């Protein structure tokens, strides 16, 4: 089943809103998928699209600086956060 571009855009907005609410803390893909009630693989595809558009940043290391082998955490790009927070006021 194919999801329309309009619906993909709405789900991407939900991801951005969630990342905005927890900023500056990065979050794992599976936790984001739980919050927006979507499949992890689908959520990862949307996050990679958002990364290409420079809306989110992929964090590939843990707080101690050790690289993750198969996991990623995601956070909102600081420029996007600034614009988003100005729109909220």
Phi and psi in degrees as GROMACS dihedral restraints (atoms count N, CA, C in turn):
[ dihedral_restraints ]
;  ai    aj    ak    al  type     phi  dphi    fc
    3     4     5     6     1  -101.7    20    10
    4     5     6     7     1   137.4    20    10
    6     7     8     9     1   -98.1    20    10
    7     8     9    10     1   135.6    20    10
    9    10    11    12     1   -66.7    20    10
   10    11    12    13     1   157.7    20    10
   12    13    14    15     1   -60.9    20    10
   13    14    15    16     1   -35.7    20    10
   15    16    17    18     1   -63.6    20    10
   16    17    18    19     1   -42.5    20    10
   18    19    20    21     1   -70.2    20    10
   19    20    21    22     1   -37.3    20    10
   21    22    23    24     1   -61.2    20    10
   22    23    24    25     1   -39.6    20    10
   24    25    26    27     1   -65.0    20    10
   25    26    27    28     1   -41.4    20    10
   27    28    29    30     1   -63.8    20    10
   28    29    30    31     1   -41.4    20    10
   30    31    32    33     1   -67.3    20    10
   31    32    33    34     1   -37.6    20    10
   33    34    35    36     1   -62.9    20    10
   34    35    36    37     1   -37.3    20    10
   36    37    38    39     1   -64.0    20    10
   37    38    39    40     1   -37.1    20    10
   39    40    41    42     1   -63.4    20    10
   40    41    42    43     1   -40.5    20    10
   42    43    44    45     1   -62.5    20    10
   43    44    45    46     1   -46.8    20    10
   45    46    47    48     1   -63.2    20    10
   46    47    48    49     1   -39.3    20    10
   48    49    50    51     1   -64.5    20    10
   49    50    51    52     1   -41.0    20    10
   51    52    53    54     1   -64.6    20    10
   52    53    54    55     1   -46.1    20    10
   54    55    56    57     1   -63.5    20    10
   55    56    57    58     1   -33.9    20    10
   57    58    59    60     1   -63.9    20    10
   58    59    60    61     1   -41.1    20    10
   60    61    62    63     1   -68.2    20    10
   61    62    63    64     1   -26.3    20    10
   63    64    65    66     1  -105.6    20    10
   64    65    66    67     1     2.9    20    10
   66    67    68    69     1   -55.0    20    10
   67    68    69    70     1   140.6    20    10
   69    70    71    72     1   -94.9    20    10
   70    71    72    73     1    11.5    20    10
   72    73    74    75     1   -72.7    20    10
   73    74    75    76     1   125.7    20    10
   75    76    77    78     1   -77.0    20    10
   76    77    78    79     1   152.9    20    10
   78    79    80    81     1  -132.0    20    10
   79    80    81    82     1   147.4    20    10
   81    82    83    84     1   -70.8    20    10
   82    83    84    85     1   154.3    20    10
   84    85    86    87     1   -56.3    20    10
   85    86    87    88     1   -43.6    20    10
   87    88    89    90     1   -65.1    20    10
   88    89    90    91     1   -34.8    20    10
   90    91    92    93     1   -69.2    20    10
   91    92    93    94     1   -40.4    20    10
   93    94    95    96     1   -62.4    20    10
   94    95    96    97     1   -43.4    20    10
   96    97    98    99     1   -61.4    20    10
   97    98    99   100     1   -39.9    20    10
   99   100   101   102     1   -63.5    20    10
  100   101   102   103     1   -41.3    20    10
  102   103   104   105     1   -67.2    20    10
  103   104   105   106     1   -36.9    20    10
  105   106   107   108     1   -97.7    20    10
  106   107   108   109     1     3.7    20    10
  108   109   110   111     1    56.0    20    10
  109   110   111   112     1    58.1    20    10
  111   112   113   114     1  -137.5    20    10
  112   113   114   115     1   164.4    20    10
  114   115   116   117     1   -65.9    20    10
  115   116   117   118     1   144.1    20    10
  117   118   119   120     1   -63.4    20    10
  118   119   120   121     1   -41.9    20    10
  120   121   122   123     1   -65.5    20    10
  121   122   123   124     1   -41.5    20    10
  123   124   125   126     1   -64.1    20    10
  124   125   126   127     1   -43.2    20    10
  126   127   128   129     1   -62.2    20    10
  127   128   129   130     1   -40.6    20    10
  129   130   131   132     1   -63.4    20    10
  130   131   132   133     1   -40.8    20    10
  132   133   134   135     1   -60.2    20    10
  133   134   135   136     1   -43.7    20    10
  135   136   137   138     1   -65.6    20    10
  136   137   138   139     1   -39.8    20    10
  138   139   140   141     1   -64.2    20    10
  139   140   141   142     1   -39.2    20    10
  141   142   143   144     1   -66.3    20    10
  142   143   144   145     1   -36.9    20    10
  144   145   146   147     1   -63.8    20    10
  145   146   147   148     1   -42.2    20    10
  147   148   149   150     1   -65.4    20    10
  148   149   150   151     1   -33.6    20    10
  150   151   152   153     1   -65.2    20    10
  151   152   153   154     1   -42.4    20    10
  153   154   155   156     1   -61.6    20    10
  154   155   156   157     1   -33.9    20    10
  156   157   158   159     1   -84.2    20    10
  157   158   159   160     1    -0.2    20    10
  159   160   161   162     1    67.6    20    10
  160   161   162   163     1    32.3    20    10
  162   163   164   165     1   -90.9    20    10
  163   164   165   166     1   -32.5    20    10
  165   166   167   168     1  -126.9    20    10
  166   167   168   169     1   161.4    20    10
  168   169   170   171     1  -118.8    20    10
  169   170   171   172     1   133.3    20    10
  171   172   173   174     1   -90.6    20    10
  172   173   174   175     1   127.0    20    10
  174   175   176   177     1  -103.5    20    10
  175   176   177   178     1   114.8    20    10
  177   178   179   180     1  -102.9    20    10
  178   179   180   181     1     6.3    20    10
  180   181   182   183     1  -128.1    20    10
  181   182   183   184     1   151.5    20    10
  183   184   185   186     1   -81.1    20    10
  184   185   186   187     1   173.5    20    10
  186   187   188   189     1   -59.1    20    10
  187   188   189   190     1   -22.7    20    10
  189   190   191   192     1   -85.7    20    10
  190   191   192   193     1    -1.9    20    10
  192   193   194   195     1    90.8    20    10
  193   194   195   196     1     8.2    20    10
  195   196   197   198     1   -89.1    20    10
  196   197   198   199     1   130.5    20    10
  198   199   200   201     1   -68.4    20    10
  199   200   201   202     1   139.3    20    10
  201   202   203   204     1   -76.8    20    10
  202   203   204   205     1   142.0    20    10
  204   205   206   207     1   -82.7    20    10
  205   206   207   208     1   -43.0    20    10
  207   208   209   210     1  -131.3    20    10
  208   209   210   211     1     7.8    20    10
  210   211   212   213     1  -120.0    20    10
  211   212   213   214     1   162.1    20    10
  213   214   215   216     1  -143.8    20    10
  214   215   216   217     1   147.4    20    10
  216   217   218   219     1  -113.5    20    10
  217   218   219   220     1   155.8    20    10
  219   220   221   222     1  -130.4    20    10
  220   221   222   223     1   143.7    20    10
  222   223   224   225     1  -143.8    20    10
  223   224   225   226     1   161.6    20    10
  225   226   227   228     1   -73.1    20    10
  226   227   228   229     1   138.7    20    10
  228   229   230   231     1   -61.1    20    10
  229   230   231   232     1   134.0    20    10
  231   232   233   234     1   -56.1    20    10
  232   233   234   235     1   -35.4    20    10
  234   235   236   237     1   -65.0    20    10
  235   236   237   238     1   -41.1    20    10
  237   238   239   240     1   -67.7    20    10
  238   239   240   241     1   -40.6    20    10
  240   241   242   243     1   -59.5    20    10
  241   242   243   244     1   -43.5    20    10
  243   244   245   246     1   -61.6    20    10
  244   245   246   247     1   -46.2    20    10
  246   247   248   249     1   -64.7    20    10
  247   248   249   250     1   -44.4    20    10
  249   250   251   252     1   -62.4    20    10
  250   251   252   253     1   -42.0    20    10
  252   253   254   255     1   -70.0    20    10
  253   254   255   256     1   -32.0    20    10
  255   256   257   258     1   -66.9    20    10
  256   257   258   259     1   -37.2    20    10
  258   259   260   261     1   -68.2    20    10
  259   260   261   262     1   -28.6    20    10
  261   262   263   264     1   -70.9    20    10
  262   263   264   265     1   -29.5    20    10
